Structure formats: structure tokens, C-alpha cells
């Protein structure tokens, strides 16, 4: 299992060697099942709940 917040299209921006970046990307794109999870971050929901509890107290 491999997880990342950076889309594969942008990996060449953070991996300085274009050959290595392309090799990694090819292997991941062509042999992986990709799940794109969208929606609000659980951290944000939890932080708001805690803030509301502090307000009410």
C-alpha cells in the first residue's frame, strides 16, 4: 500500500531527477489500483468539535 497527498502528475516537481521520477510514476500508474478520496479532513471536523466544546464550557 502506498499513500500520498501529492498527485502523481506533480511528482516531477519534488523529485529532481526526471528519469527516476518517470520510472516511479510509470510503475505506480500502470500497475496500481488508485483510490481518490475526497471530502473534508477528519482533523478539521475534530478540531471544530473540540472548539465548540470549549465555547460551551
PDB file of N, CA, C, O and CB in Angstrom:
ATOM      1  N   UNK A   1       0.849  -1.149   0.000  1.00  0.00           N
ATOM      2  CA  UNK A   1       0.000   0.000   0.000  1.00  0.00           C
ATOM      3  C   UNK A   1       0.908   1.228   0.000  1.00  0.00           C
ATOM      4  O   UNK A   1       1.938   1.274   0.673  1.00  0.00           O
ATOM      5  CB  UNK A   1      -0.974  -0.012   1.216  1.00  0.00           C
ATOM      6  N   UNK A   2       0.497   2.186  -0.756  1.00  0.00           N
ATOM      7  CA  UNK A   2       1.257   3.430  -0.886  1.00  0.00           C
ATOM      8  C   UNK A   2       0.258   4.575  -0.824  1.00  0.00           C
ATOM      9  O   UNK A   2      -0.741   4.572  -1.544  1.00  0.00           O
ATOM     10  CB  UNK A   2       2.097   3.469  -2.224  1.00  0.00           C
ATOM     11  N   UNK A   3       0.523   5.544   0.025  1.00  0.00           N
ATOM     12  CA  UNK A   3      -0.371   6.693   0.113  1.00  0.00           C
ATOM     13  C   UNK A   3       0.410   7.982  -0.097  1.00  0.00           C
ATOM     14  O   UNK A   3       1.585   8.080   0.256  1.00  0.00           O
ATOM     15  CB  UNK A   3      -1.095   6.719   1.471  1.00  0.00           C
ATOM     16  N   UNK A   4      -0.258   8.955  -0.671  1.00  0.00           N
ATOM     17  CA  UNK A   4       0.362  10.260  -0.881  1.00  0.00           C
ATOM     18  C   UNK A   4      -0.723  11.326  -1.018  1.00  0.00           C
ATOM     19  O   UNK A   4      -1.839  11.050  -1.459  1.00  0.00           O
ATOM     20  CB  UNK A   4       1.275  10.242  -2.135  1.00  0.00           C
ATOM     21  N   UNK A   5      -0.373  12.522  -0.639  1.00  0.00           N
ATOM     22  CA  UNK A   5      -1.283  13.651  -0.843  1.00  0.00           C
ATOM     23  C   UNK A   5      -0.931  14.415  -2.114  1.00  0.00           C
ATOM     24  O   UNK A   5      -1.693  15.269  -2.568  1.00  0.00           O
ATOM     25  CB  UNK A   5      -1.244  14.595   0.365  1.00  0.00           C
ATOM     26  N   UNK A   6       0.211  14.105  -2.675  1.00  0.00           N
ATOM     27  CA  UNK A   6       0.675  14.777  -3.893  1.00  0.00           C
ATOM     28  C   UNK A   6       0.298  13.938  -5.101  1.00  0.00           C
ATOM     29  O   UNK A   6       0.742  12.795  -5.208  1.00  0.00           O
ATOM     30  CB  UNK A   6       2.211  15.018  -3.853  1.00  0.00           C
ATOM     31  N   UNK A   7      -0.502  14.465  -6.009  1.00  0.00           N
ATOM     32  CA  UNK A   7      -0.872  13.696  -7.198  1.00  0.00           C
ATOM     33  C   UNK A   7       0.369  13.294  -8.007  1.00  0.00           C
ATOM     34  O   UNK A   7       1.358  14.026  -8.052  1.00  0.00           O
ATOM     35  CB  UNK A   7      -1.836  14.511  -8.079  1.00  0.00           C
ATOM     36  N   UNK A   8       0.299  12.138  -8.632  1.00  0.00           N
ATOM     37  CA  UNK A   8       1.446  11.640  -9.402  1.00  0.00           C
ATOM     38  C   UNK A   8       1.896  12.611 -10.481  1.00  0.00           C
ATOM     39  O   UNK A   8       3.080  12.653 -10.815  1.00  0.00           O
ATOM     40  CB  UNK A   8       1.105  10.313 -10.035  1.00  0.00           C
ATOM     41  N   UNK A   9       0.984  13.384 -11.027  1.00  0.00           N
ATOM     42  CA  UNK A   9       1.340  14.362 -12.058  1.00  0.00           C
ATOM     43  C   UNK A   9       2.329  15.414 -11.560  1.00  0.00           C
ATOM     44  O   UNK A   9       3.010  16.053 -12.362  1.00  0.00           O
ATOM     45  CB  UNK A   9       0.091  15.046 -12.569  1.00  0.00           C
ATOM     46  N   UNK A  10       2.411  15.596 -10.262  1.00  0.00           N
ATOM     47  CA  UNK A  10       3.270  16.635  -9.695  1.00  0.00           C
ATOM     48  C   UNK A  10       4.558  16.093  -9.082  1.00  0.00           C
ATOM     49  O   UNK A  10       5.342  16.857  -8.520  1.00  0.00           O
ATOM     50  CB  UNK A  10       2.512  17.400  -8.654  1.00  0.00           C
ATOM     51  N   UNK A  11       4.780  14.808  -9.182  1.00  0.00           N
ATOM     52  CA  UNK A  11       5.978  14.231  -8.576  1.00  0.00           C
ATOM     53  C   UNK A  11       7.259  14.763  -9.194  1.00  0.00           C
ATOM     54  O   UNK A  11       8.277  14.863  -8.508  1.00  0.00           O
ATOM     55  CB  UNK A  11       5.946  12.731  -8.700  1.00  0.00           C
ATOM     56  N   UNK A  12       7.230  15.103 -10.467  1.00  0.00           N
ATOM     57  CA  UNK A  12       8.441  15.624 -11.109  1.00  0.00           C
ATOM     58  C   UNK A  12       8.862  16.959 -10.502  1.00  0.00           C
ATOM     59  O   UNK A  12      10.004  17.384 -10.672  1.00  0.00           O
ATOM     60  CB  UNK A  12       8.218  15.784 -12.616  1.00  0.00           C
ATOM     61  N   UNK A  13       7.957  17.615  -9.801  1.00  0.00           N
ATOM     62  CA  UNK A  13       8.288  18.885  -9.142  1.00  0.00           C
ATOM     63  C   UNK A  13       9.096  18.678  -7.864  1.00  0.00           C
ATOM     64  O   UNK A  13       9.825  19.574  -7.440  1.00  0.00           O
ATOM     65  CB  UNK A  13       7.014  19.655  -8.821  1.00  0.00           C
ATOM     66  N   UNK A  14       8.972  17.497  -7.245  1.00  0.00           N
ATOM     67  CA  UNK A  14       9.670  17.249  -5.982  1.00  0.00           C
ATOM     68  C   UNK A  14      10.788  16.211  -6.096  1.00  0.00           C
ATOM     69  O   UNK A  14      11.626  16.098  -5.201  1.00  0.00           O
ATOM     70  CB  UNK A  14       8.682  16.801  -4.941  1.00  0.00           C
ATOM     71  N   UNK A  15      10.801  15.456  -7.191  1.00  0.00           N
ATOM     72  CA  UNK A  15      11.894  14.509  -7.437  1.00  0.00           C
ATOM     73  C   UNK A  15      12.766  15.133  -8.521  1.00  0.00           C
ATOM     74  O   UNK A  15      12.350  15.234  -9.676  1.00  0.00           O
ATOM     75  CB  UNK A  15      11.356  13.067  -7.870  1.00  0.00           C
ATOM     76  N   UNK A  16      13.967  15.549  -8.151  1.00  0.00           N
ATOM     77  CA  UNK A  16      14.789  16.333  -9.083  1.00  0.00           C
ATOM     78  C   UNK A  16      15.262  15.580 -10.331  1.00  0.00           C
ATOM     79  O   UNK A  16      15.493  16.202 -11.367  1.00  0.00           O
ATOM     80  CB  UNK A  16      15.980  16.845  -8.361  1.00  0.00           C
ATOM     81  N   UNK A  17      15.406  14.277 -10.251  1.00  0.00           N
ATOM     82  CA  UNK A  17      15.879  13.512 -11.410  1.00  0.00           C
ATOM     83  C   UNK A  17      14.669  13.073 -12.241  1.00  0.00           C
ATOM     84  O   UNK A  17      13.888  12.237 -11.787  1.00  0.00           O
ATOM     85  CB  UNK A  17      16.728  12.270 -10.960  1.00  0.00           C
ATOM     86  N   UNK A  18      14.503  13.624 -13.453  1.00  0.00           N
ATOM     87  CA  UNK A  18      13.315  13.302 -14.253  1.00  0.00           C
ATOM     88  C   UNK A  18      13.219  11.828 -14.651  1.00  0.00           C
ATOM     89  O   UNK A  18      12.117  11.299 -14.799  1.00  0.00           O
ATOM     90  CB  UNK A  18      13.305  14.146 -15.495  1.00  0.00           C
ATOM     91  N   UNK A  19      14.349  11.170 -14.823  1.00  0.00           N
ATOM     92  CA  UNK A  19      14.327   9.749 -15.200  1.00  0.00           C
ATOM     93  C   UNK A  19      13.766   8.919 -14.049  1.00  0.00           C
ATOM     94  O   UNK A  19      12.922   8.048 -14.257  1.00  0.00           O
ATOM     95  CB  UNK A  19      15.754   9.251 -15.583  1.00  0.00           C
ATOM     96  N   UNK A  20      14.232   9.191 -12.852  1.00  0.00           N
ATOM     97  CA  UNK A  20      13.745   8.459 -11.674  1.00  0.00           C
ATOM     98  C   UNK A  20      12.275   8.786 -11.413  1.00  0.00           C
ATOM     99  O   UNK A  20      11.483   7.892 -11.114  1.00  0.00           O
ATOM    100  CB  UNK A  20      14.598   8.802 -10.427  1.00  0.00           C
ATOM    101  N   UNK A  21      11.914  10.048 -11.522  1.00  0.00           N
ATOM    102  CA  UNK A  21      10.519  10.445 -11.306  1.00  0.00           C
ATOM    103  C   UNK A  21       9.589   9.735 -12.285  1.00  0.00           C
ATOM    104  O   UNK A  21       8.532   9.243 -11.891  1.00  0.00           O
ATOM    105  CB  UNK A  21      10.365  11.967 -11.447  1.00  0.00           C
ATOM    106  N   UNK A  22       9.977   9.680 -13.553  1.00  0.00           N
ATOM    107  CA  UNK A  22       9.158   8.999 -14.556  1.00  0.00           C
ATOM    108  C   UNK A  22       9.082   7.495 -14.308  1.00  0.00           C
ATOM    109  O   UNK A  22       8.027   6.887 -14.488  1.00  0.00           O
ATOM    110  CB  UNK A  22       9.711   9.262 -15.947  1.00  0.00           C
ATOM    111  N   UNK A  23      10.189   6.900 -13.899  1.00  0.00           N
ATOM    112  CA  UNK A  23      10.209   5.458 -13.641  1.00  0.00           C
ATOM    113  C   UNK A  23       9.265   5.100 -12.489  1.00  0.00           C
ATOM    114  O   UNK A  23       8.498   4.141 -12.577  1.00  0.00           O
ATOM    115  CB  UNK A  23      11.646   4.988 -13.321  1.00  0.00           C
ATOM    116  N   UNK A  24       9.332   5.872 -11.426  1.00  0.00           N
ATOM    117  CA  UNK A  24       8.456   5.622 -10.273  1.00  0.00           C
ATOM    118  C   UNK A  24       7.003   5.813 -10.675  1.00  0.00           C
ATOM    119  O   UNK A  24       6.147   4.980 -10.379  1.00  0.00           O
ATOM    120  CB  UNK A  24       8.815   6.559  -9.092  1.00  0.00           C
ATOM    121  N   UNK A  25       6.741   6.906 -11.343  1.00  0.00           N
ATOM    122  CA  UNK A  25       5.372   7.218 -11.760  1.00  0.00           C
ATOM    123  C   UNK A  25       4.805   6.146 -12.692  1.00  0.00           C
ATOM    124  O   UNK A  25       3.658   5.730 -12.528  1.00  0.00           O
ATOM    125  CB  UNK A  25       5.330   8.581 -12.452  1.00  0.00           C
ATOM    126  N   UNK A  26       5.592   5.699 -13.658  1.00  0.00           N
ATOM    127  CA  UNK A  26       5.134   4.649 -14.572  1.00  0.00           C
ATOM    128  C   UNK A  26       4.766   3.375 -13.818  1.00  0.00           C
ATOM    129  O   UNK A  26       3.729   2.767 -14.083  1.00  0.00           O
ATOM    130  CB  UNK A  26       6.212   4.344 -15.614  1.00  0.00           C
ATOM    131  N   UNK A  27       5.607   2.980 -12.892  1.00  0.00           N
ATOM    132  CA  UNK A  27       5.343   1.748 -12.146  1.00  0.00           C
ATOM    133  C   UNK A  27       4.084   1.877 -11.289  1.00  0.00           C
ATOM    134  O   UNK A  27       3.318   0.922 -11.156  1.00  0.00           O
ATOM    135  CB  UNK A  27       6.546   1.395 -11.262  1.00  0.00           C
ATOM    136  N   UNK A  28       3.878   3.034 -10.721  1.00  0.00           N
ATOM    137  CA  UNK A  28       2.694   3.220  -9.890  1.00  0.00           C
ATOM    138  C   UNK A  28       1.421   3.362 -10.720  1.00  0.00           C
ATOM    139  O   UNK A  28       0.386   2.793 -10.374  1.00  0.00           O
ATOM    140  CB  UNK A  28       2.869   4.437  -9.008  1.00  0.00           C
ATOM    141  N   UNK A  29       1.493   4.107 -11.793  1.00  0.00           N
ATOM    142  CA  UNK A  29       0.298   4.351 -12.608  1.00  0.00           C
ATOM    143  C   UNK A  29      -0.180   3.111 -13.351  1.00  0.00           C
ATOM    144  O   UNK A  29      -1.386   2.898 -13.476  1.00  0.00           O
ATOM    145  CB  UNK A  29       0.572   5.450 -13.601  1.00  0.00           C
ATOM    146  N   UNK A  30       0.729   2.302 -13.839  1.00  0.00           N
ATOM    147  CA  UNK A  30       0.345   1.208 -14.719  1.00  0.00           C
ATOM    148  C   UNK A  30       0.065  -0.105 -14.004  1.00  0.00           C
ATOM    149  O   UNK A  30      -0.445  -1.043 -14.615  1.00  0.00           O
ATOM    150  CB  UNK A  30       1.408   0.993 -15.721  1.00  0.00           C
ATOM    151  N   UNK A  31       0.389  -0.185 -12.725  1.00  0.00           N
ATOM    152  CA  UNK A  31       0.156  -1.461 -12.038  1.00  0.00           C
ATOM    153  C   UNK A  31      -0.569  -1.286 -10.713  1.00  0.00           C
ATOM    154  O   UNK A  31      -0.571  -2.188  -9.876  1.00  0.00           O
ATOM    155  CB  UNK A  31       1.471  -2.169 -11.802  1.00  0.00           C
ATOM    156  N   UNK A  32      -1.178  -0.139 -10.528  1.00  0.00           N
ATOM    157  CA  UNK A  32      -1.806   0.113  -9.236  1.00  0.00           C
ATOM    158  C   UNK A  32      -3.300   0.368  -9.362  1.00  0.00           C
ATOM    159  O   UNK A  32      -3.793   0.847 -10.384  1.00  0.00           O
ATOM    160  CB  UNK A  32      -1.145   1.289  -8.559  1.00  0.00           C
ATOM    161  N   UNK A  33      -3.985   0.038  -8.311  1.00  0.00           N
ATOM    162  CA  UNK A  33      -5.378   0.421  -8.170  1.00  0.00           C
ATOM    163  C   UNK A  33      -5.356   1.749  -7.423  1.00  0.00           C
ATOM    164  O   UNK A  33      -4.829   1.833  -6.314  1.00  0.00           O
ATOM    165  CB  UNK A  33      -6.240  -0.688  -7.411  1.00  0.00           C
ATOM    166  N   UNK A  34      -5.921   2.769  -8.021  1.00  0.00           N
ATOM    167  CA  UNK A  34      -5.855   4.108  -7.443  1.00  0.00           C
ATOM    168  C   UNK A  34      -7.196   4.502  -6.861  1.00  0.00           C
ATOM    169  O   UNK A  34      -8.226   4.396  -7.528  1.00  0.00           O
ATOM    170  CB  UNK A  34      -5.414   5.128  -8.490  1.00  0.00           C
ATOM    171  N   UNK A  35      -7.185   4.953  -5.630  1.00  0.00           N
ATOM    172  CA  UNK A  35      -8.378   5.454  -4.967  1.00  0.00           C
ATOM    173  C   UNK A  35      -8.167   6.928  -4.654  1.00  0.00           C
ATOM    174  O   UNK A  35      -7.192   7.298  -4.000  1.00  0.00           O
ATOM    175  CB  UNK A  35      -8.693   4.642  -3.673  1.00  0.00           C
ATOM    176  N   UNK A  36      -9.072   7.756  -5.119  1.00  0.00           N
ATOM    177  CA  UNK A  36      -9.008   9.185  -4.829  1.00  0.00           C
ATOM    178  C   UNK A  36     -10.059   9.475  -3.772  1.00  0.00           C
ATOM    179  O   UNK A  36     -11.257   9.348  -4.021  1.00  0.00           O
ATOM    180  CB  UNK A  36      -9.235  10.056  -6.121  1.00  0.00           C
ATOM    181  N   UNK A  37      -9.608   9.860  -2.608  1.00  0.00           N
ATOM    182  CA  UNK A  37     -10.515  10.142  -1.501  1.00  0.00           C
ATOM    183  C   UNK A  37     -10.720  11.649  -1.439  1.00  0.00           C
ATOM    184  O   UNK A  37      -9.760  12.418  -1.382  1.00  0.00           O
ATOM    185  CB  UNK A  37      -9.959   9.587  -0.143  1.00  0.00           C
ATOM    186  N   UNK A  38     -11.965  12.053  -1.450  1.00  0.00           N
ATOM    187  CA  UNK A  38     -12.273  13.475  -1.389  1.00  0.00           C
ATOM    188  C   UNK A  38     -13.132  13.743  -0.163  1.00  0.00           C
ATOM    189  O   UNK A  38     -13.647  12.823   0.472  1.00  0.00           O
ATOM    190  CB  UNK A  38     -12.990  13.948  -2.681  1.00  0.00           C
ATOM    191  N   UNK A  39     -13.269  14.988   0.145  1.00  0.00           N
ATOM    192  CA  UNK A  39     -14.101  15.369   1.271  1.00  0.00           C
ATOM    193  C   UNK A  39     -13.292  16.104   2.320  1.00  0.00           C
ATOM    194  O   UNK A  39     -12.096  16.351   2.163  1.00  0.00           O
ATOM    195  CB  UNK A  39     -14.761  14.147   1.881  1.00  0.00           C
ATOM    196  N   UNK A  40     -13.962  16.434   3.361  1.00  0.00           N
ATOM    197  CA  UNK A  40     -13.341  17.207   4.420  1.00  0.00           C
ATOM    198  C   UNK A  40     -12.404  16.335   5.249  1.00  0.00           C
ATOM    199  O   UNK A  40     -12.670  15.154   5.468  1.00  0.00           O
ATOM    200  CB  UNK A  40     -14.406  17.840   5.311  1.00  0.00           C
ATOM    201  N   UNK A  41     -11.334  16.915   5.695  1.00  0.00           N
ATOM    202  CA  UNK A  41     -10.371  16.226   6.535  1.00  0.00           C
ATOM    203  C   UNK A  41     -10.987  15.933   7.905  1.00  0.00           C
ATOM    204  O   UNK A  41     -11.676  16.771   8.487  1.00  0.00           O
ATOM    205  CB  UNK A  41      -9.084  17.062   6.682  1.00  0.00           C
ATOM    206  N   UNK A  42     -10.724  14.739   8.398  1.00  0.00           N
ATOM    207  CA  UNK A  42     -11.214  14.388   9.727  1.00  0.00           C
ATOM    208  C   UNK A  42     -10.602  15.292  10.789  1.00  0.00           C
ATOM    209  O   UNK A  42     -11.246  15.592  11.795  1.00  0.00           O
ATOM    210  CB  UNK A  42     -10.906  12.923  10.041  1.00  0.00           C
ATOM    211  N   UNK A  43      -9.389  15.719  10.579  1.00  0.00           N
ATOM    212  CA  UNK A  43      -8.740  16.619  11.544  1.00  0.00           C
ATOM    213  C   UNK A  43      -9.515  17.920  11.700  1.00  0.00           C
ATOM    214  O   UNK A  43      -9.652  18.435  12.810  1.00  0.00           O
ATOM    215  CB  UNK A  43      -7.303  16.922  11.108  1.00  0.00           C
ATOM    216  N   UNK A  44     -10.021  18.452  10.596  1.00  0.00           N
ATOM    217  CA  UNK A  44     -10.801  19.681  10.657  1.00  0.00           C
ATOM    218  C   UNK A  44     -12.094  19.490  11.410  1.00  0.00           C
ATOM    219  O   UNK A  44     -12.487  20.349  12.200  1.00  0.00           O
ATOM    220  CB  UNK A  44     -11.092  20.185   9.272  1.00  0.00           C
ATOM    221  N   UNK A  45     -12.762  18.375  11.178  1.00  0.00           N
ATOM    222  CA  UNK A  45     -14.014  18.068  11.876  1.00  0.00           C
ATOM    223  C   UNK A  45     -13.750  17.942  13.367  1.00  0.00           C
ATOM    224  O   UNK A  45     -14.483  18.504  14.181  1.00  0.00           O
ATOM    225  CB  UNK A  45     -14.652  16.768  11.328  1.00  0.00           C
ATOM    226  N   UNK A  46     -12.724  17.219  13.719  1.00  0.00           N
ATOM    227  CA  UNK A  46     -12.386  17.003  15.133  1.00  0.00           C
ATOM    228  C   UNK A  46     -12.007  18.322  15.810  1.00  0.00           C
ATOM    229  O   UNK A  46     -12.400  18.567  16.951  1.00  0.00           O
ATOM    230  CB  UNK A  46     -11.227  15.989  15.264  1.00  0.00           C
ATOM    231  N   UNK A  47     -11.251  19.165  15.119  1.00  0.00           N
ATOM    232  CA  UNK A  47     -10.833  20.450  15.690  1.00  0.00           C
ATOM    233  C   UNK A  47     -12.045  21.337  15.958  1.00  0.00           C
ATOM    234  O   UNK A  47     -12.106  22.005  16.989  1.00  0.00           O
ATOM    235  CB  UNK A  47      -9.844  21.170  14.747  1.00  0.00           C
ATOM    236  N   UNK A  48     -13.009  21.348  15.039  1.00  0.00           N
ATOM    237  CA  UNK A  48     -14.226  22.149  15.253  1.00  0.00           C
ATOM    238  C   UNK A  48     -15.037  21.636  16.436  1.00  0.00           C
ATOM    239  O   UNK A  48     -15.574  22.423  17.215  1.00  0.00           O
ATOM    240  CB  UNK A  48     -15.094  22.145  13.993  1.00  0.00           C
ATOM    241  N   UNK A  49     -15.125  20.324  16.570  1.00  0.00           N
ATOM    242  CA  UNK A  49     -15.855  19.744  17.705  1.00  0.00           C
ATOM    243  C   UNK A  49     -15.201  20.156  19.020  1.00  0.00           C
ATOM    244  O   UNK A  49     -15.887  20.529  19.971  1.00  0.00           O
ATOM    245  CB  UNK A  49     -15.907  18.200  17.594  1.00  0.00           C
ATOM    246  N   UNK A  50     -13.889  20.089  19.067  1.00  0.00           N
ATOM    247  CA  UNK A  50     -13.182  20.486  20.294  1.00  0.00           C
ATOM    248  C   UNK A  50     -13.365  21.971  20.579  1.00  0.00           C
ATOM    249  O   UNK A  50     -13.536  22.364  21.733  1.00  0.00           O
ATOM    250  CB  UNK A  50     -11.686  20.158  20.184  1.00  0.00           C
ATOM    251  N   UNK A  51     -13.332  22.794  19.543  1.00  0.00           N
ATOM    252  CA  UNK A  51     -13.512  24.232  19.724  1.00  0.00           C
ATOM    253  C   UNK A  51     -14.916  24.538  20.241  1.00  0.00           C
ATOM    254  O   UNK A  51     -15.087  25.398  21.105  1.00  0.00           O
ATOM    255  CB  UNK A  51     -13.257  24.976  18.403  1.00  0.00           C
ATOM    256  N   UNK A  52     -15.918  23.837  19.713  1.00  0.00           N
ATOM    257  CA  UNK A  52     -17.294  24.032  20.167  1.00  0.00           C
ATOM    258  C   UNK A  52     -17.466  23.607  21.616  1.00  0.00           C
ATOM    259  O   UNK A  52     -18.206  24.252  22.359  1.00  0.00           O
ATOM    260  CB  UNK A  52     -18.260  23.257  19.282  1.00  0.00           C
ATOM    261  N   UNK A  53     -16.804  22.542  22.033  1.00  0.00           N
ATOM    262  CA  UNK A  53     -16.890  22.099  23.420  1.00  0.00           C
ATOM    263  C   UNK A  53     -16.280  23.134  24.353  1.00  0.00           C
ATOM    264  O   UNK A  53     -16.802  23.371  25.443  1.00  0.00           O
ATOM    265  CB  UNK A  53     -16.191  20.747  23.598  1.00  0.00           C
ATOM    266  N   UNK A  54     -15.183  23.752  23.935  1.00  0.00           N
ATOM    267  CA  UNK A  54     -14.533  24.771  24.759  1.00  0.00           C
ATOM    268  C   UNK A  54     -15.409  26.006  24.874  1.00  0.00           C
ATOM    269  O   UNK A  54     -15.461  26.634  25.932  1.00  0.00           O
ATOM    270  CB  UNK A  54     -13.167  25.146  24.176  1.00  0.00           C
ATOM    271  N   UNK A  55     -16.108  26.364  23.782  1.00  0.00           N
ATOM    272  CA  UNK A  55     -17.010  27.510  23.809  1.00  0.00           C
ATOM    273  C   UNK A  55     -18.149  27.290  24.783  1.00  0.00           C
ATOM    274  O   UNK A  55     -18.515  28.187  25.542  1.00  0.00           O
ATOM    275  CB  UNK A  55     -17.561  27.785  22.422  1.00  0.00           C
ATOM    276  N   UNK A  56     -18.714  26.072  24.755  1.00  0.00           N
ATOM    277  CA  UNK A  56     -19.877  25.754  25.576  1.00  0.00           C
ATOM    278  C   UNK A  56     -19.506  25.611  27.057  1.00  0.00           C
ATOM    279  O   UNK A  56     -20.373  25.736  27.922  1.00  0.00           O
ATOM    280  CB  UNK A  56     -20.532  24.469  25.077  1.00  0.00           C
ATOM    281  N   UNK A  57     -18.267  25.358  27.349  1.00  0.00           N
ATOM    282  CA  UNK A  57     -17.851  25.139  28.748  1.00  0.00           C
ATOM    283  C   UNK A  57     -17.670  26.419  29.508  1.00  0.00           C
ATOM    284  O   UNK A  57     -17.323  26.392  30.689  1.00  0.00           O
ATOM    285  CB  UNK A  57     -16.571  24.359  28.797  1.00  0.00           C
TER     286      UNK A  57
END
